[in-house]
Amino acid sequence: MRTNFLAAVALFLSGSLVFSAPAFATPKIEHWQADSGARVYFVENHDLPMLDVAVSFAAGSGFDTAEKSGLAALTHGLLDLGADGLSEDEIARKIADVGAQLGGHFDMDRAGMTLRTLSSAAERDQALDILARVLQQPLFPEEVLAREKARVIAGLKEAETKPDSIASKAFGKAVFGTHPYGFQASGEVGSVERIQRADLEEFYRSHYSAKGAVVAIMGDVTRAEAEAIAQQLTVQLPQGGDDARIAPVAMQIEASEQRIAHPATQSHILIGVPGIARTDPDYFPLFVGNYIFGGGGFVSRLMNEIREKRGMAYSVYSYFMPMQQPGAFQVGLQTKKEQADEALQTVRSTLREFIAKGPTAKELVAAKQNVIGGFPLRIDSNKKILDYLSVIGFYELPLTYLDDFVGKVDQVTVAQIHDAFKRRVNPDAMATVIVGAPDGKEGAGQ
């Protein structure tokens, strides 16, 4: 038995939690509402003696205010640093004792905790008990908060010297203005200094509610066991909660260009505009179209124009960040200062041509082959399936989302991509940020 246990732990720690064959089979997703009010998404799989759990809430940085930006991230960060009579060291030790892994996820929309554990009763029960305490009875100790605030503030001050961080901060403000999507997730030095323990407690009560919880469960348990787990993890959560909707994003922005001086040898360039929400009907045309334009790595137009033809950057990319409200459509690259203006002009002209003419039929066929051919890799591990369960649950996507994915991609046409990009991306109204600009000056206008 001991040998089998160690073998299971080795598999667990290696991350080789592969979903069973056939590779193209999509998992069967079960869904219900727990007695607590939480929404539950479950995939049963007994191939390995493992259990993965994620609990998510509408508690991301999009719910911050300018006065106390960074509050959402601090609240999330302190969940497992003291809970229900356990110190952070005791939590870490008890999790390590059973070979489990406690983690978290945080973005502009969501915040939550994850657990990976052996599914045998003794190990599973102890790990789930710790997760239940962390989620439902966090302590937010004053001394830990003071330490974490100091750590965050030190990180923010260091980030003020780094060109990529400077560019990201300026880009967020240029694209989203005063909307919380434009805030730094970690906040500002002044806003973090203002955060008190009472703020964390209030944010927790408002955003970590049972009715707003999404529980994803993947692995070696039965439906009945999954029902009990979901209830255990959410029954003592706050029952109230604020509106889980983030304020609308202003979709129309004016063209702007910021040139920010920095001693770095390379210019960091970001270009973008508000893009699409997660449930947008244009999602698949824009997803496939962006793969062709700048999301497909070495097979993308941007890579061909910037790297292959001109050798101006090692990497150049574009992506849509679909969130509850429209996240950014972003293009980014780094290049030598002396060729930054040429690289920027090449990106702009490549984008204009793509919007004006759309992709070619040949490009679309190649993109579909790559995306569809790579689809099995999207669901080839327990963790990846767990992530999809969380996304499907949080954004209330169809339970058939994974079943439909390949078909949706295959149905995209050249005309749909052309139409979607023309409507959603205006090349004459985009924000541009250049850190380490050639002239070393602040500027505006395109």
C-alpha positions in Angstrom: 0.0 0.0 0.0 2.8 2.4 0.9 4.4 1.8 -2.6 1.1 2.5 -4.3 0.6 5.7 -2.3 4.1 7.0 -3.2 3.5 6.2 -6.8 0.3 8.1 -6.7 2.1 11.1 -5.1 4.8 11.0 -7.8 2.2 11.1 -10.5 0.4 13.9 -8.7 3.4 16.1 -8.2 4.6 15.6 -11.7 1.4 17.2 -13.0 0.6 14.2 -15.2 -3.1 14.2 -14.5 -4.1 13.2 -18.0 -7.7 12.8 -18.9 -8.4 9.3 -20.2 -8.5 8.3 -23.9 -9.8 8.8 -26.5 -7.9 12.1 -26.8 -10.7 13.8 -28.6 -13.4 12.8 -26.2 -14.9 15.8 -24.3 -15.7 15.4 -20.7 -19.3 14.9 -19.5 -20.2 17.9 -17.4 -22.8 17.7 -14.7 -24.3 20.8 -13.2 -26.5 21.6 -10.2 -27.1 24.2 -7.5 -26.0 23.3 -4.0 -28.3 23.8 -1.0 -26.1 26.7 -0.1 -26.9 28.5 -3.4 -23.6 27.8 -5.0 -23.5 26.7 -8.6 -21.6 23.4 -9.1 -19.9 21.9 -12.2 -18.5 18.4 -12.0 -16.6 15.9 -14.1 -16.3 12.4 -12.7 -13.1 10.5 -13.6 -11.6 7.6 -11.7 -8.6 7.0 -13.9 -6.3 8.4 -11.2 -6.8 8.6 -7.5 -6.8 12.4 -7.6 -9.3 15.2 -6.9 -9.1 18.8 -8.2 -11.4 21.5 -6.8 -11.8 25.2 -7.6 -14.1 27.7 -6.0 -14.5 31.1 -7.7 -16.2 34.3 -6.9 -17.0 37.6 -8.6 -14.3 39.3 -6.6 -11.6 40.4 -9.0 -9.9 43.7 -9.4 -12.8 45.0 -11.5 -14.6 45.5 -8.3 -12.0 47.8 -6.8 -12.4 51.6 -6.4 -9.8 54.1 -7.3 -9.5 55.2 -3.7 -8.6 51.7 -2.5 -7.4 49.9 -5.6 -5.6 46.7 -4.7 -8.3 45.8 -2.1 -9.6 42.8 -4.1 -6.1 41.3 -4.5 -5.2 41.8 -0.9 -8.4 40.2 0.3 -7.8 37.2 -1.9 -4.1 37.0 -1.0 -4.9 36.8 2.8 -7.5 34.0 2.5 -5.0 31.3 3.2 -2.8 33.3 5.6 -4.8 32.5 8.7 -8.3 30.9 9.0 -10.5 29.5 11.8 -7.8 29.3 14.5 -5.1 28.2 12.1 -2.0 30.3 11.3 -0.6 30.5 7.9 2.2 28.1 8.9 -0.3 25.6 10.3 -2.3 25.8 7.1 0.8 25.2 5.0 1.9 22.3 7.2 -1.4 20.5 7.2 -1.7 20.8 3.5 1.9 19.5 3.0 1.2 16.6 5.5 -1.2 15.0 3.0 0.7 15.9 -0.1 -1.9 18.3 -1.3 -1.5 21.6 -3.1 -3.5 24.7 -2.2 -3.5 27.5 -4.8 -5.4 30.5 -6.0 -6.5 32.3 -9.1 -7.2 36.0 -9.5 -8.0 38.3 -12.5 -10.1 41.4 -13.3 -13.4 39.4 -12.9 -12.7 36.4 -10.6 -11.0 35.4 -7.5 -10.8 32.0 -5.9 -9.0 29.1 -4.4 -7.9 25.7 -5.9 -7.1 22.4 -4.3 -5.3 19.3 -5.7 -5.3 16.3 -3.4 -5.2 12.5 -3.4 -8.8 11.2 -3.4 -8.2 8.6 -0.6 -10.5 9.5 2.3 -7.9 10.5 4.9 -5.9 12.8 2.6 -8.9 14.2 0.9 -10.9 14.9 4.0 -8.0 16.8 5.7 -7.3 18.8 2.5 -11.0 19.7 2.0 -11.3 20.7 5.7 -8.4 23.2 5.3 -9.9 24.6 2.0 -13.3 25.0 3.7 -11.8 26.9 6.6 -9.8 29.2 4.3 -12.9 30.0 2.1 -15.4 30.4 4.9 -13.6 31.6 8.0 -10.6 33.7 7.0 -9.1 35.7 9.8 -7.2 38.6 8.0 -4.7 39.0 10.9 -3.6 42.5 11.4 0.1 41.6 11.5 -0.1 39.6 8.3 -2.0 42.4 6.6 0.7 44.9 7.6 3.4 42.6 6.2 1.6 41.9 3.0 0.8 45.6 2.5 4.6 46.4 2.9 5.4 43.6 0.4 2.9 44.9 -2.1 4.1 48.5 -1.8 7.7 47.4 -2.2 6.7 45.5 -5.4 4.8 48.5 -6.7 7.8 50.8 -6.2 10.1 48.3 -7.9 7.6 48.0 -10.8 7.8 51.8 -11.3 11.4 51.2 -12.6 10.6 48.4 -15.1 9.6 49.3 -18.6 7.1 46.4 -19.1 5.3 47.4 -15.9 5.3 51.1 -16.8 3.9 50.2 -20.2 1.2 48.0 -18.8 0.1 50.6 -16.3 -0.1 53.4 -18.9 -1.8 51.1 -21.4 -4.6 50.2 -18.9 -5.3 53.8 -18.2 -5.2 54.7 -21.9 -7.7 52.0 -23.0 -10.0 52.0 -20.0 -9.7 55.5 -18.5 -11.1 55.5 -15.0 -12.8 52.1 -15.3 -11.5 49.5 -12.8 -10.2 47.3 -15.7 -7.6 50.0 -16.2 -6.4 49.8 -12.6 -3.3 47.9 -11.6 -4.5 44.7 -9.9 -2.0 45.3 -7.0 -3.2 48.9 -6.6 -1.2 52.1 -6.2 1.2 52.9 -3.3 -1.2 55.4 -1.8 -4.4 53.3 -2.3 -2.7 50.2 -0.6 -1.5 52.3 2.3 -5.2 53.3 2.9 -6.5 49.8 3.1 -7.4 48.6 6.6 -8.5 45.2 8.0 -12.1 46.4 8.1 -12.0 47.0 4.3 -10.9 43.4 3.7 -13.7 42.1 6.0 -16.3 44.2 4.2 -15.1 43.2 0.7 -15.1 39.5 1.7 -18.7 39.8 3.0 -19.8 41.5 -0.1 -18.1 39.4 -2.8 -17.4 35.9 -1.3 -21.1 34.9 -1.0 -22.6 31.5 -1.3 -25.0 32.5 -3.9 -22.2 33.9 -6.0 -19.8 30.9 -5.7 -19.0 28.7 -8.6 -17.6 25.3 -7.5 -15.7 23.2 -10.1 -14.9 19.6 -9.2 -12.9 17.2 -11.3 -11.7 13.7 -10.6 -12.0 10.6 -8.5 -15.2 11.1 -6.6 -18.9 10.1 -7.2 -21.7 12.5 -7.8 -23.0 12.1 -4.3 -19.5 12.8 -2.9 -19.2 15.9 -5.1 -22.5 17.2 -3.8 -21.3 16.8 -0.2 -18.0 18.5 -1.1 -19.6 21.5 -2.7 -21.9 22.0 0.2 -19.1 21.6 2.7 -17.1 24.3 1.0 -19.9 26.9 0.7 -22.5 26.3 3.4 -20.9 28.8 5.8 -20.1 31.5 3.2 -21.8 34.9 3.6 -25.3 34.8 2.4 -25.6 38.4 1.2 -23.4 40.0 -1.4 -23.3 43.0 -3.7 -24.3 43.0 -7.4 -21.8 40.8 -9.2 -21.9 42.9 -12.3 -18.9 45.1 -13.2 -19.6 48.6 -14.5 -19.9 48.9 -18.3 -16.8 49.7 -20.3 -16.7 52.7 -22.6 -16.2 51.2 -26.0 -15.3 54.3 -27.9 -11.9 55.8 -27.1 -9.9 58.6 -28.8 -6.6 57.9 -30.5 -3.7 58.6 -28.2 0.0 58.0 -28.1 2.3 58.2 -25.0 6.0 58.2 -25.4 7.6 57.6 -22.0 11.3 58.0 -21.5 13.3 55.1 -20.0 17.0 54.1 -20.1 16.2 50.6 -21.4 17.9 49.6 -24.7 14.6 48.4 -26.2 11.3 50.2 -26.7 8.3 48.4 -25.2 5.3 49.0 -27.5 1.6 48.3 -26.7 -1.3 49.2 -28.9 -5.0 48.5 -28.2 -8.6 49.2 -27.7 -11.6 47.8 -25.7 -12.4 44.5 -27.3 -15.1 41.9 -26.4 -16.9 40.3 -23.5 -16.7 36.6 -22.8 -20.2 35.9 -24.2 -20.0 38.2 -27.2 -21.5 36.7 -30.4 -18.4 37.8 -32.3 -16.2 35.6 -30.1 -15.3 32.9 -32.5 -14.8 35.0 -35.6 -12.5 37.3 -33.6 -10.7 34.4 -31.9 -9.9 32.7 -35.3 -9.2 36.0 -37.0 -6.8 37.0 -34.3 -5.0 33.7 -34.6 -4.3 34.7 -38.2 -3.4 38.3 -37.4 -1.2 38.0 -34.3 -2.2 35.1 -32.1 -0.8 32.2 -34.0 2.9 32.6 -33.2 5.2 32.0 -36.2 2.2 31.6 -38.6 0.7 35.0 -37.8 0.8 38.0 -40.1 2.4 40.2 -37.5 5.2 37.7 -36.9 5.8 37.4 -40.7 5.9 41.2 -41.1 7.8 42.2 -38.0 10.2 39.3 -37.4 10.5 37.2 -40.6 10.6 40.0 -43.2 12.3 42.8 -41.2 13.9 41.2 -38.1 12.7 44.0 -35.9 11.6 41.9 -32.9 12.0 38.4 -31.6 8.3 38.2 -30.7 5.2 40.2 -31.5 1.7 39.2 -30.5 -2.0 40.2 -30.4 -4.9 38.9 -28.3 -8.4 39.6 -27.2 -9.0 39.4 -23.4 -12.7 38.5 -23.1 -14.0 39.3 -19.7 -17.4 40.0 -18.1 -17.2 43.4 -19.7 -15.1 43.9 -22.9 -11.4 43.4 -22.1 -8.6 44.8 -24.2 -7.6 43.9 -27.7 -3.9 44.3 -27.4 -0.9 44.2 -29.7 2.6 44.1 -28.1 6.3 43.9 -29.0 9.8 45.0 -27.9 12.3 46.3 -30.4 15.5 48.4 -30.5 14.9 52.1 -29.8 16.3 53.2 -33.1 13.7 51.1 -35.1 10.8 51.6 -32.7 9.0 54.1 -35.0 9.4 51.8 -38.0 8.1 48.8 -36.1 5.2 50.8 -34.9 4.3 51.9 -38.4 4.6 48.3 -39.6 2.2 47.1 -37.0 -0.3 49.8 -37.8 -0.1 49.2 -41.5 -0.5 45.5 -41.1 -3.5 46.0 -38.9 -5.1 48.4 -41.3 -4.7 46.0 -44.2 -6.1 43.1 -42.2 -9.2 45.2 -41.2 -9.6 46.6 -44.7 -9.4 43.2 -46.5 -9.7 40.5 -43.9 -7.8 37.2 -44.1 -7.3 35.1 -47.2 -9.1 31.8 -47.7 -5.7 30.0 -47.4 -4.9 31.7 -44.1 -8.3 30.7 -42.7 -7.9 27.0 -43.7 -4.4 26.9 -42.1 -5.7 28.6 -38.9 -8.6 26.2 -38.6 -6.3 23.2 -39.0 -4.0 24.5 -36.3 -6.7 25.5 -33.8 -8.8 22.3 -34.3 -5.7 20.1 -34.4 -4.5 21.6 -31.1 -7.9 21.3 -29.4 -7.2 17.9 -27.6 -4.3 19.7 -25.8 -6.8 22.1 -24.3 -8.5 19.3 -22.4 -5.6 16.8 -21.8 -5.3 17.2 -18.1 -7.5 17.4 -15.0 -6.2 20.9 -14.3 -7.2 22.2 -17.8 -10.6 20.6 -17.5 -11.0 22.2 -14.1 -10.1 25.6 -15.5 -12.8 25.2 -18.2 -15.4 24.1 -15.7 -14.7 27.3 -13.7 -14.9 29.5 -16.8 -18.1 27.8 -18.1 -19.7 28.2 -14.7 -18.6 31.7 -13.9 -19.6 33.1 -17.3 -22.7 30.8 -17.6 -21.6 29.4 -20.9 -23.4 26.4 -22.3 -22.6 23.0 -20.8 -21.9 21.9 -24.4 -19.2 24.6 -24.8 -16.3 22.1 -25.2 -18.5 19.8 -27.4 -19.3 22.8 -29.6 -15.8 24.3 -29.7 -14.4 22.6 -32.8 -17.7 23.0 -34.7 -17.8 26.7 -33.9 -14.2 27.2 -35.1 -14.9 25.2 -38.3 -18.0 27.3 -39.1 -16.1 30.7 -39.1 -15.8 32.3 -42.6 -13.6 34.9 -44.1 -16.5 37.2 -44.4 -17.4 36.8 -40.7 -13.8 37.6 -39.6 -13.7 40.6 -42.0 -17.0 42.0 -40.7 -16.2 41.4 -37.0 -12.8 43.2 -37.2 -14.2 46.1 -39.1 -16.9 46.6 -36.5 -14.9 46.0 -33.4 -11.4 47.4 -34.1 -11.0 51.0 -35.3 -7.4 51.6 -36.3 -8.0 55.3 -36.1 -9.1 55.2 -32.5 -6.5 53.2 -30.6 -4.3 53.8 -27.6 -0.5 53.5 -28.1 2.1 53.4 -25.4 5.9 53.4 -26.1 8.2 53.0 -23.1 11.8 53.7 -24.0 10.7 55.9 -26.8 13.3 57.0 -29.4 13.0 60.7 -28.6 12.7 60.1 -24.9 9.8 62.5 -24.5 6.2 62.3 -23.5 3.9 62.9 -26.4 0.4 62.6 -27.7 -1.4 62.1 -31.0 -1.2 59.7 -33.8 
